[in-house]
Amino acid sequence: MLPRQPYDGLSRKLVLAFDVGTAYSAVSYCILDPGEVPKILGVSRYPAQEHVGGDNKIPSILYYDQKGVVRAVGAEALQLHVIKQAEEENWVKLEWWKLHLRPKLLASSHIKEGDIPPLPLGKSAIQVLADFMEYLFRCASNYIVESHANGASMWGSVENHIEFILTHPNGWEGLQQQQIRQAAVLAKL
């Protein structure tokens, strides 16, 4: 593998990469400083996973209340008190929601349409993805601020200079890529 070259841009910027998976998701990032060799890092601390020991992934789970408001995401959705509150207040738990975006003609012998849990009433898969991306962005910004020296100042220098990389599975084409972009816009990325 060739060594990375110093960033030749004229100003500092941040690159955030979201890998939203069906079961687990992660965020990687790189702070690009002119003349410095880029270092790719992962967000390794999320709410309810603070003491797990550097796990870079969170479960791709969301809970919505009956009004369609996000109530818990990721590892937070696995906490016993959240599960209890979700049951008491009749929240909707979403797992595998990303499969609602998949190309319907893509061969998938192990996944049947009836296997995919339904979305909450009034929510599209694009809106769910947007809610999840918004959460990932919040987690990434908090992590960067809390884990870097002068984190708040550093964040202030890049918060308006962010490039996003949004992954998608092999076989997802124009329509699915457009839906991912729509979700990013809804999430105000």
C-alpha positions in Angstrom: 0.0 0.0 0.0 1.3 3.4 -0.9 1.9 5.9 1.9 -0.7 8.7 2.3 0.4 12.0 0.9 0.0 15.3 2.8 -3.3 17.0 2.2 -2.8 19.7 -0.4 -5.9 21.7 0.2 -5.8 25.3 1.2 -7.9 25.1 4.4 -8.8 22.7 7.1 -11.9 20.5 6.6 -13.5 17.4 8.0 -14.5 14.3 6.1 -17.2 12.2 7.8 -18.0 8.7 6.4 -21.3 7.1 7.4 -21.6 3.3 7.0 -25.2 2.6 7.7 -25.8 -1.1 7.8 -28.8 -3.3 8.1 -27.7 -4.6 11.6 -24.9 -2.3 12.6 -23.6 1.2 11.6 -20.4 3.2 12.1 -18.8 6.6 11.5 -15.2 7.2 10.4 -13.7 10.7 10.0 -10.6 12.5 9.0 -9.5 16.0 9.8 -7.7 17.4 6.8 -5.1 20.0 7.7 -3.0 21.6 4.8 0.4 20.0 4.6 -0.4 17.2 7.0 -0.8 13.5 6.2 -4.4 12.5 6.8 -5.2 10.1 9.6 -8.5 8.2 9.3 -10.2 7.6 12.7 -13.3 6.0 13.9 -16.0 7.2 16.3 -15.5 4.8 19.1 -17.9 6.1 21.8 -21.7 6.4 21.5 -24.4 6.9 24.1 -25.0 3.8 26.2 -21.7 2.4 24.8 -19.3 4.7 26.6 -17.6 1.9 28.6 -17.7 -0.9 26.0 -14.1 -0.4 25.1 -13.7 1.3 21.7 -16.6 -0.4 19.8 -16.8 1.5 16.5 -20.3 0.1 15.7 -23.7 0.7 17.0 -26.9 -1.3 16.4 -29.0 0.1 13.6 -32.1 0.3 15.8 -34.5 3.1 16.5 -37.5 3.5 18.7 -40.3 5.9 17.7 -43.1 7.0 20.0 -46.7 7.0 18.8 -46.3 10.6 17.5 -43.4 9.6 15.2 -40.7 11.2 17.4 -37.4 9.4 17.8 -37.0 8.2 21.4 -33.9 5.9 21.4 -31.3 5.0 18.9 -28.4 2.5 18.7 -27.2 1.0 22.0 -29.6 3.2 23.9 -32.4 1.2 22.4 -31.0 -2.0 24.0 -31.0 -0.6 27.6 -33.5 -2.4 29.9 -35.1 0.8 31.1 -35.6 2.0 27.5 -37.1 -1.4 26.5 -39.5 -1.2 29.5 -40.5 2.4 28.7 -41.0 1.4 25.1 -43.4 -1.4 26.1 -45.3 0.8 28.5 -45.7 3.6 26.1 -46.2 1.4 23.0 -43.2 2.7 21.1 -42.4 1.2 17.7 -39.0 -0.6 17.5 -37.3 -0.5 14.1 -34.7 -3.1 13.1 -33.7 -4.0 9.5 -35.4 -0.8 8.4 -32.7 -0.2 5.8 -34.1 -3.1 3.8 -37.1 -1.0 2.9 -34.7 1.0 0.7 -33.2 -2.0 -1.2 -33.8 -2.6 -4.9 -36.9 -4.8 -5.0 -35.5 -6.8 -7.9 -32.1 -7.5 -6.2 -31.8 -11.2 -5.8 -32.1 -12.1 -2.1 -33.1 -15.6 -1.4 -32.9 -15.4 2.3 -35.0 -12.2 2.8 -38.7 -12.2 2.0 -40.7 -9.0 2.0 -42.8 -10.3 4.9 -39.6 -10.7 7.0 -39.0 -7.0 7.0 -40.7 -5.2 10.0 -43.1 -2.4 8.9 -42.2 1.2 9.2 -44.0 3.4 11.8 -47.2 5.0 10.5 -46.4 8.1 8.6 -42.7 7.5 8.3 -40.9 6.6 5.0 -37.6 4.7 4.9 -36.0 7.9 3.8 -37.2 9.7 6.9 -36.0 6.9 9.1 -32.6 7.0 7.4 -32.5 10.8 7.9 -33.3 10.4 11.6 -30.5 7.8 11.9 -28.0 10.0 10.0 -28.9 12.9 12.2 -28.1 10.8 15.3 -24.8 9.6 13.8 -23.8 13.2 13.0 -24.6 14.3 16.6 -22.6 11.3 17.9 -19.6 12.1 15.6 -19.6 15.8 16.5 -19.8 15.1 20.3 -17.0 12.5 20.0 -14.7 14.8 18.1 -15.3 17.7 20.5 -14.8 15.5 23.6 -11.8 13.4 22.3 -9.5 16.0 20.7 -7.4 18.6 22.4 -9.2 21.9 22.0 -12.0 19.9 20.6 -14.7 22.7 20.7 -12.3 25.1 18.9 -11.3 22.5 16.4 -15.0 21.6 15.7 -15.7 25.3 15.2 -13.1 25.5 12.6 -14.6 22.6 10.5 -18.3 22.5 11.2 -19.1 24.5 8.1 -16.4 22.7 6.0 -17.6 19.0 6.1 -17.6 16.6 3.2 -19.8 13.5 3.7 -19.2 10.0 2.4 -22.3 7.9 2.4 -21.8 4.2 1.7 -24.3 1.9 0.1 -24.4 -1.9 -0.6 -23.2 -3.3 -3.9 -26.1 -3.5 -6.3 -27.8 -0.3 -5.1 -28.1 2.0 -8.0 -29.4 5.4 -9.0 -32.8 5.3 -7.1 -31.3 4.0 -3.9 -28.4 6.5 -4.1 -30.9 9.3 -4.7 -32.9 8.2 -1.6 -29.7 8.2 0.5 -28.9 11.8 -0.7 -32.5 12.8 0.1 -32.1 11.4 3.6 -28.8 13.3 4.0 -30.6 16.6 3.1 -33.5 15.8 5.5 -30.9 15.2 8.2 -29.4 18.7 7.4 -26.0 17.2 6.7 
